[in-house]
Amino acid sequence: MLIQGKPIDLLIQGDSITDAGRNRSDVGSMGEGYAKQISVKLSHELTESRPVLVNRGVSGNRVSDLYARWNEDAIYLQPKRLSLLIGVNDAWRIVNELPEGAANRFESSYRHLLDITKQYLPNTGLIICEPFILNCGVVTQRWEHWKSLISEYQAIVRNLADEYEALFVPLQNSLDEACTRADASFWASDGVHPTTAGHELIGGVWVKNVQTSKLALV
């Protein structure tokens, strides 16, 4: 798909952390989160090439929800690069013992999503971001369960990135290190959703990792 006569250089996908209040009626809206920070940094650094970035994150999504909308929100768009940050809602359903969390299908659903992506977007560069949590807000009450589950998901996405030849973007360590400078709530007020500072940090880590890789936007 062409936007303003150009192919999409980067499609950013995920849940509310990616969505961050984007305007659904504006194809160029990046929301107010890390996707916007990535857009700001790259638009400034690559002004001459004017890369086309699109945010299709949807609040509340799990991996299975991504799969359900993948035709229109990924395959149809034919992006050169695709960045994924997903997992916290899968964990949320399980930790809170909701019906949608009766079975832990994170790995199988993620693998299914990557299989279909490789089949229909064989030339698209894949970027897989690490899900994360911080020990504050809603996470604190069931911290050990959260920590165990997200640690499991982090290992899964790292392994999937290797298996599917995707670039892995680590986030947890950078956020943990940031918590030595300010309380966890400064970076993610509820332990899940980043603050402005948290989004800025994530955007910076993303740009640093991607722009020093073979998937760098030029």
C-alpha positions as CSV (number, residue, x, y, z in Angstrom):
1,M,0.0,0.0,0.0
2,L,1.2,3.5,-0.8
3,I,0.7,6.5,1.5
4,Q,1.3,9.9,-0.1
5,G,2.7,8.0,-3.1
6,K,5.3,6.1,-1.1
7,P,5.5,2.6,0.4
8,I,5.3,2.2,4.1
9,D,8.9,2.1,5.5
10,L,7.8,1.0,9.0
11,L,4.6,-0.4,10.5
12,I,4.4,-0.4,14.3
13,Q,2.0,-2.9,15.9
14,G,0.9,-3.7,19.4
15,D,-1.6,-2.9,22.1
16,S,-2.3,0.2,24.2
17,I,1.4,0.9,24.8
18,T,1.7,1.3,21.0
19,D,-1.8,2.8,20.4
20,A,-1.2,5.6,23.0
21,G,-4.3,7.5,21.9
22,R,-3.7,7.6,18.1
23,N,-6.4,9.2,16.0
24,R,-8.0,6.3,14.0
25,S,-9.3,8.8,11.3
26,D,-5.8,10.0,10.6
27,V,-3.5,7.5,8.9
28,G,-0.5,9.6,9.9
29,S,-1.3,9.7,13.6
30,M,1.4,8.1,15.7
31,G,-0.4,8.6,19.1
32,E,1.4,10.0,22.1
33,G,3.7,7.1,23.0
34,Y,7.0,5.5,21.9
35,A,5.7,5.2,18.3
36,K,5.6,9.0,18.2
37,Q,9.1,9.2,19.7
38,I,10.4,6.9,17.0
39,S,8.7,9.0,14.3
40,V,10.1,12.3,15.8
41,K,13.6,10.9,15.9
42,L,13.7,9.3,12.5
43,S,11.8,12.2,10.8
44,H,14.5,14.5,12.1
45,E,17.5,12.3,11.3
46,L,16.2,11.3,7.9
47,T,14.5,14.5,6.8
48,E,15.8,14.2,3.2
49,S,14.3,10.7,2.7
50,R,11.1,11.4,4.6
51,P,10.3,7.8,5.8
52,V,6.7,6.8,5.9
53,L,5.8,5.4,9.4
54,V,2.4,4.0,10.3
55,N,1.0,3.1,13.8
56,R,-1.7,0.4,13.9
57,G,-1.6,-0.4,17.6
58,V,-4.9,-1.2,19.3
59,S,-5.6,-0.9,23.0
60,G,-6.4,-4.1,24.8
61,N,-5.0,-6.4,22.1
62,R,-3.5,-9.8,22.7
63,V,-1.4,-11.7,20.2
64,S,-4.6,-13.5,19.0
65,D,-6.3,-10.1,18.4
66,L,-3.4,-9.0,16.2
67,Y,-3.9,-12.2,14.2
68,A,-7.6,-11.5,13.8
69,R,-6.9,-8.1,12.1
70,W,-3.7,-9.0,10.4
71,N,-5.1,-9.0,6.8
72,E,-6.2,-5.3,6.9
73,D,-3.7,-4.0,9.5
74,A,-0.5,-5.7,8.2
75,I,-0.5,-7.8,5.1
76,Y,-2.6,-5.4,3.0
77,L,-0.2,-2.5,4.0
78,Q,2.9,-4.4,2.6
79,P,5.4,-2.5,4.9
80,K,9.1,-2.8,4.4
81,R,9.6,-3.2,8.1
82,L,7.2,-4.4,10.8
83,S,7.7,-3.8,14.6
84,L,5.8,-5.8,17.2
85,L,5.4,-5.1,20.9
86,I,2.8,-7.4,22.5
87,G,2.3,-9.6,25.5
88,V,1.1,-7.6,28.5
89,N,-2.6,-8.2,27.8
90,D,-2.1,-11.9,27.4
91,A,-0.4,-11.9,30.8
92,W,-3.1,-9.7,32.3
93,R,-5.9,-12.1,31.4
94,I,-4.0,-15.0,33.1
95,V,-2.8,-13.2,36.2
96,N,-6.4,-11.9,36.8
97,E,-7.9,-15.3,36.1
98,L,-10.2,-14.0,33.4
99,P,-12.0,-16.3,31.0
100,E,-9.8,-15.2,28.1
101,G,-6.8,-16.3,30.1
102,A,-8.0,-19.9,30.7
103,A,-5.2,-21.2,28.5
104,N,-1.7,-19.7,28.0
105,R,-1.6,-19.5,24.2
106,F,1.0,-16.8,24.0
107,E,3.8,-18.8,22.3
108,S,1.5,-20.7,19.9
109,S,-0.4,-17.6,18.9
110,Y,2.8,-15.6,18.4
111,R,4.3,-18.4,16.3
112,H,1.1,-18.5,14.2
113,L,1.2,-14.8,13.7
114,L,4.9,-14.9,12.5
115,D,4.2,-17.9,10.2
116,I,1.4,-16.1,8.4
117,T,3.6,-12.9,8.3
118,K,6.5,-14.8,6.7
119,Q,4.2,-16.4,4.2
120,Y,2.5,-13.2,3.0
121,L,5.2,-10.7,3.7
122,P,8.4,-12.6,3.0
123,N,10.4,-9.5,2.2
124,T,9.3,-7.5,5.3
125,G,12.0,-7.0,7.9
126,L,10.7,-8.1,11.3
127,I,11.4,-6.3,14.6
128,I,10.3,-8.0,17.8
129,C,10.2,-5.9,21.0
130,E,10.5,-7.3,24.5
131,P,7.4,-7.1,26.7
132,F,8.1,-5.5,30.1
133,I,6.6,-4.6,33.5
134,L,7.7,-2.6,36.4
135,N,7.0,-3.3,40.1
136,C,4.4,-0.6,40.8
137,G,0.7,0.2,40.4
138,V,-1.6,-2.7,39.5
139,V,1.3,-5.1,39.0
140,T,2.5,-4.9,42.7
141,Q,-0.3,-6.9,44.3
142,R,0.5,-10.0,42.3
143,W,4.1,-9.2,41.5
144,E,5.6,-12.7,41.6
145,H,3.0,-14.0,39.2
146,W,3.5,-11.1,36.9
147,K,7.2,-11.4,37.0
148,S,7.2,-15.1,36.4
149,L,4.8,-14.9,33.4
150,I,6.5,-11.9,31.8
151,S,9.9,-13.5,32.2
152,E,8.5,-16.5,30.4
153,Y,7.2,-14.3,27.6
154,Q,10.5,-12.5,27.3
155,A,12.3,-15.7,26.8
156,I,9.8,-16.8,24.2
157,V,10.0,-13.6,22.1
158,R,13.8,-13.7,22.2
159,N,13.8,-17.3,20.9
160,L,11.2,-16.5,18.3
161,A,13.2,-13.5,17.1
162,D,16.2,-15.9,16.6
163,E,14.0,-18.6,14.9
164,Y,12.3,-16.2,12.5
165,E,15.4,-14.1,11.8
166,A,13.9,-11.0,13.3
167,L,15.7,-8.2,15.1
168,F,15.1,-8.4,18.9
169,V,14.8,-5.1,20.8
170,P,15.4,-5.6,24.6
171,L,13.5,-3.2,26.8
172,Q,13.3,-4.6,30.3
173,N,17.0,-4.0,31.3
174,S,16.9,-0.4,30.2
175,L,13.7,0.2,32.2
176,D,15.2,-1.5,35.2
177,E,18.3,0.6,35.0
178,A,16.1,3.7,34.7
179,C,14.5,2.8,38.0
180,T,17.8,3.4,39.7
181,R,17.4,7.0,38.7
182,A,13.7,7.5,39.6
183,D,10.9,5.4,41.1
184,A,9.3,2.8,38.8
185,S,6.1,4.9,38.7
186,F,8.1,7.7,37.0
187,W,8.5,5.4,34.0
188,A,5.3,3.4,34.1
189,S,2.7,4.8,36.5
190,D,0.7,1.5,36.8
191,G,3.6,-0.8,36.1
192,V,2.4,-1.5,32.6
193,H,1.7,1.7,30.6
194,P,4.7,4.0,30.2
195,T,4.6,7.6,31.2
196,T,6.0,10.3,28.9
197,A,9.4,9.6,30.2
198,G,9.0,5.9,29.8
199,H,7.8,6.2,26.2
200,E,10.8,8.5,25.4
201,L,13.1,5.8,26.9
202,I,11.5,3.0,24.9
203,G,11.7,5.1,21.7
204,G,15.3,5.8,22.2
205,V,16.2,2.1,22.8
206,W,14.2,1.1,19.7
207,V,16.0,3.7,17.5
208,K,19.4,2.7,18.9
209,N,18.9,-1.0,18.2
210,V,17.2,-0.7,14.8
211,Q,19.3,2.1,13.4
212,T,22.5,0.1,14.1
213,S,21.1,-3.0,12.4
214,K,20.6,-4.3,8.8
215,L,17.0,-3.0,9.1
216,A,18.0,0.6,9.6
217,L,15.8,3.1,7.9
218,V,17.9,5.3,5.5
